[in-house]
Amino acid sequence: MNQNNAENTEWSSLSYEEKNRLLFLRQKKTLDMFLERGAISRAQHDKSLHDLIEKMGMAAEGNEDEKRSI
């Protein structure tokens, strides 16, 4: 329970941009796991990632993450 309080305190101290970036990275990780496990196709992954990048305004961030995974 103390760990949960610590996580909440850390989260509340983050700026909007930092929270948005962490949310983006979590969602991207989920998409990557779906692809790795065969739950979605490469085309579905790429389309969803593109939409996520666009809707969250993470164009530069998304491109950096894609370069790291190659």
C-alpha positions in Angstrom: 0.0 0.0 0.0 2.9 2.4 0.7 4.3 1.7 -2.8 0.9 2.8 -4.3 1.0 6.0 -2.3 4.6 6.7 -3.5 3.5 6.1 -7.1 0.6 8.4 -6.7 2.8 11.1 -5.2 5.3 10.7 -8.0 2.6 10.8 -10.7 1.0 14.0 -9.1 4.4 15.7 -9.2 4.8 15.2 -13.0 3.9 17.9 -15.5 1.1 17.4 -18.1 3.7 16.8 -20.8 5.5 14.2 -18.6 2.3 12.4 -17.8 1.3 12.4 -21.5 4.7 11.0 -22.5 4.5 8.2 -20.0 1.0 7.3 -21.1 2.1 7.2 -24.7 5.0 4.9 -23.8 2.8 2.6 -21.9 0.3 2.4 -24.8 3.1 1.9 -27.3 4.5 -0.9 -25.1 1.0 -2.6 -25.1 0.8 -2.4 -28.9 4.3 -3.9 -29.2 3.4 -6.8 -26.9 0.2 -7.5 -28.9 2.4 -7.6 -32.1 5.0 -9.9 -30.5 2.3 -12.3 -29.3 0.5 -12.4 -32.7 -2.6 -10.8 -31.4 -2.5 -8.1 -34.1 -0.8 -8.0 -37.5 2.1 -5.7 -38.4 -0.3 -3.5 -40.4 -2.7 -3.2 -37.5 0.2 -2.3 -35.2 1.6 0.3 -37.5 -1.8 1.9 -38.1 -2.6 2.0 -34.4 0.8 3.4 -33.6 0.5 6.1 -36.3 -3.0 7.0 -34.9 -1.6 7.1 -31.3 1.3 9.3 -32.3 -1.0 11.7 -34.2 -3.7 11.9 -31.5 -1.2 12.4 -28.6 1.0 14.8 -30.5 4.0 12.6 -30.1 5.5 12.7 -33.6 9.1 13.3 -32.5 8.8 10.9 -29.5 7.2 8.2 -31.7 9.9 8.4 -34.3 12.7 8.1 -31.6 11.1 5.0 -30.1 10.7 3.4 -33.5 14.4 4.0 -34.3 15.4 2.4 -31.0 13.4 -0.7 -31.7 15.0 -1.3 -35.1 
